Amino acid sequence: MTTPVQSLRSLARTRASLDGEEVTYWWSGNVYAWSPDEPYEHVFGFEGVNVARLVQDAADGPDAYRLLTREAAFYLDPATREILETWRDLPVVHVWNDPANQKWRPFPVPTTDLGDQVCFSLEIPLAYPSPLPVAQYPLHSAGDTYRALELFQFFAHSADLAGPAPSVPATMSWTRMSPWLPWMARGQRPGGLTFHCRGRKLGSYAEVPERTRAYIADHQPRFARAPEKWSEPNETSWTYFRTLNPPV
């Protein structure tokens, strides 16, 4: 992995599969709330899946890729780990991001040699106009600019990466610092949320826990498969909330 092309190819084999086969990641973790001068609060458990297909981006050459994905994730009772439908008498809006696509070009992927493993680190600060302006969503928007920090780590064994397989086994961690979720109806109250999760690349979608597969099948069955073709823009929790609650 001495060149950006090699680095991206190794990340692609870890995150997805070079042969275009579907790859499912599953993760589980927790969500904590913070506010100035208040103790941290364990507000939710969190569990999700991402189903991805990697394709070459012919427009940008053989070393460029498009990652086509859908992802669903669910807020859980922090004690029982059951999927929540309400929280403090408010309806819970789970994560249904379709699509959640990415364009990849060769770049020097940050890596750390951990001996028998390699860690790929992707640290993504976000700041852009919020889909939920305060003037239109005073109870559901923390501000006119959406600000968050997404921190991904993908771990693969060095020996697997040295081999020829198009996809290698992998584990991952993900941390996100974000504003309050729109459906929490906390307006511009100071504070926000921290998500802390870990997961792995599964052998197939059938390895997703049965409860989670059943919930997806009952509510949004297309999330069991990756998209067939590129589309944009990406869906987020904020744009999905706006779709469910269009401005008056």
C-alpha positions in Angstrom: 0.0 0.0 0.0 2.7 2.4 -1.0 0.6 4.4 -3.5 -2.9 6.0 -3.3 -4.1 3.5 -5.9 -2.9 0.6 -3.8 -4.3 2.1 -0.6 -7.7 2.6 -2.1 -7.8 -0.9 -3.5 -7.0 -2.3 -0.1 -9.7 -0.2 1.5 -12.1 -1.3 -1.2 -11.4 -5.0 -0.4 -12.0 -4.3 3.3 -15.1 -2.1 3.0 -16.7 -4.0 0.1 -15.7 -6.4 -2.7 -13.8 -5.8 -5.9 -16.0 -8.3 -7.8 -19.2 -6.3 -7.3 -20.7 -8.9 -4.9 -23.0 -7.5 -2.2 -21.4 -6.9 1.2 -23.3 -6.5 4.4 -21.9 -4.7 7.5 -23.7 -5.0 10.8 -23.0 -2.8 13.8 -24.2 -2.3 17.4 -23.6 0.3 20.1 -25.0 3.1 22.1 -26.0 6.7 22.0 -25.2 9.2 24.7 -26.6 12.7 25.3 -24.6 15.6 26.6 -25.6 19.1 27.7 -23.6 21.8 29.5 -23.5 21.3 33.2 -25.6 18.0 33.0 -24.4 14.4 33.4 -24.0 12.3 30.3 -27.1 10.2 29.7 -27.3 6.8 28.0 -30.4 7.5 25.9 -30.4 4.7 23.3 -28.9 1.5 22.1 -28.3 1.5 18.4 -28.1 -1.3 15.8 -27.8 -1.1 12.0 -26.9 -2.7 8.7 -25.4 -1.4 5.5 -25.6 -3.4 2.3 -23.1 -2.3 -0.4 -22.1 -3.0 -3.9 -18.8 -1.7 -5.3 -18.6 -0.9 -9.0 -15.9 0.7 -11.1 -16.5 4.3 -12.1 -15.7 4.1 -15.8 -16.0 7.9 -16.3 -13.0 8.4 -14.0 -10.9 5.4 -15.1 -10.0 1.9 -13.8 -8.9 3.1 -10.4 -12.1 4.9 -9.4 -15.1 3.3 -7.7 -18.6 4.0 -6.8 -20.0 2.5 -3.6 -23.7 1.9 -3.9 -25.3 1.4 -0.5 -28.5 1.5 1.6 -28.4 1.6 5.3 -31.0 1.1 8.0 -30.4 1.6 11.8 -32.6 1.5 14.8 -32.8 3.2 18.1 -33.1 0.7 21.0 -34.2 0.8 24.6 -30.9 1.2 26.4 -31.8 -1.5 29.0 -33.8 -4.1 27.0 -32.2 -3.5 23.6 -35.7 -3.7 22.0 -36.5 -1.5 19.0 -38.2 1.7 20.2 -41.4 3.1 18.6 -41.7 6.0 21.0 -39.4 7.9 23.3 -40.8 10.3 25.9 -44.2 10.1 24.1 -42.6 11.2 20.8 -42.6 8.9 17.7 -39.1 7.5 17.0 -37.9 8.0 13.4 -35.4 5.3 12.6 -32.6 5.6 10.0 -33.7 4.7 6.5 -31.0 6.1 4.2 -31.6 5.3 0.6 -29.2 5.9 -1.0 -26.0 6.3 1.1 -23.6 6.3 -1.8 -19.9 7.3 -2.1 -17.5 8.2 -5.0 -14.0 7.0 -4.4 -10.9 8.3 -6.1 -7.3 7.3 -5.3 -6.0 9.1 -2.2 -3.5 8.3 0.5 -5.9 6.4 2.9 -4.7 7.0 6.5 -3.6 3.6 7.8 -2.0 2.3 11.0 0.1 -0.9 11.2 -1.1 -2.9 14.2 1.2 -5.9 13.7 -1.0 -8.6 12.2 -3.7 -6.1 11.4 -4.1 -2.9 9.4 -6.5 -0.1 10.5 -8.0 2.2 7.9 -9.1 5.5 9.4 -11.6 7.9 7.9 -12.3 11.1 9.8 -15.0 13.2 8.3 -16.0 16.6 9.7 -19.3 17.9 8.2 -20.7 21.4 8.0 -23.3 22.4 5.5 -26.7 24.2 5.3 -29.2 22.2 7.3 -32.1 20.6 5.5 -34.2 21.8 8.5 -33.8 25.6 8.8 -34.7 26.9 12.2 -37.3 29.3 10.8 -39.2 26.3 9.3 -38.5 23.7 12.1 -38.0 25.6 15.3 -38.7 22.5 17.5 -36.7 20.1 15.4 -33.6 22.0 14.2 -30.5 22.7 16.3 -29.3 25.4 13.8 -29.2 26.5 10.2 -25.9 24.7 9.7 -25.6 21.0 10.2 -22.4 20.1 12.0 -21.2 16.6 12.8 -18.1 14.5 13.1 -18.0 11.0 11.6 -15.1 8.8 12.7 -14.7 5.4 11.0 -12.1 2.7 11.5 -11.9 -0.6 9.4 -9.7 -3.4 10.6 -8.3 -6.2 8.3 -5.6 -8.8 8.8 -2.4 -8.1 6.9 -2.1 -11.6 5.7 -5.6 -11.4 4.1 -4.7 -8.1 2.4 -1.5 -9.7 1.0 -3.7 -12.4 -0.7 -5.6 -12.2 -4.0 -9.2 -12.4 -2.7 -11.5 -9.5 -3.9 -13.0 -9.2 -0.4 -11.3 -9.7 3.0 -12.9 -10.3 6.4 -13.1 -7.1 8.4 -14.3 -5.5 11.6 -15.1 -1.8 12.2 -15.8 0.9 14.7 -17.8 4.1 14.2 -18.2 7.2 16.4 -20.4 10.2 15.5 -20.8 13.5 17.3 -24.0 15.2 16.1 -26.8 17.6 17.0 -30.0 16.4 18.7 -32.0 14.2 16.3 -34.9 16.1 14.7 -37.6 13.8 16.2 -36.3 14.5 19.7 -37.8 18.0 19.4 -35.1 19.7 21.5 -34.8 22.7 19.2 -31.7 24.8 19.9 -31.1 23.5 23.3 -27.3 23.3 23.9 -25.8 19.9 23.7 -26.1 16.9 21.4 -25.4 13.2 20.9 -22.4 10.9 20.7 -22.8 7.5 18.9 -20.3 4.8 19.7 -20.6 1.5 17.8 -18.6 -1.5 16.6 -19.4 -4.2 14.0 -18.1 -6.5 11.3 -18.4 -7.5 7.7 -20.8 -10.5 7.5 -20.6 -13.5 5.2 -24.1 -12.6 3.9 -27.2 -10.6 4.7 -28.6 -13.8 6.3 -26.2 -13.4 9.2 -27.9 -10.2 10.3 -29.7 -10.9 13.6 -33.1 -12.3 13.0 -35.0 -9.5 14.9 -33.3 -6.9 12.7 -34.0 -8.7 9.5 -37.6 -9.2 10.4 -38.0 -5.5 11.2 -36.6 -4.5 7.9 -38.7 -7.1 6.0 -41.9 -5.7 7.7 -41.1 -2.0 7.2 -38.7 -1.4 4.3 -37.7 -4.7 2.6 -35.6 -3.1 -0.1 -33.0 -2.4 2.5 -32.0 -6.0 2.4 -30.3 -5.4 -0.9 -27.8 -2.8 -2.3 -28.9 -0.4 -5.0 -28.5 -1.6 -8.6 -27.4 1.8 -9.9 -26.1 5.2 -8.8 -28.5 7.9 -7.7 -28.3 11.1 -5.8 -28.6 13.0 -3.5 -28.0 10.8 -0.5 -30.6 10.5 2.2 -29.8 11.4 5.8 -31.8 11.4 9.0 -32.4 15.1 8.5 -33.6 14.9 4.9 -35.8 11.8 5.7 -37.4 13.8 8.6 -38.1 16.6 6.2 -39.7 14.2 3.7 -42.0 12.9 6.5 -42.7 16.4 7.8 -42.6 18.8 4.8 -42.6 22.6 5.7 -46.0 24.3 5.8 
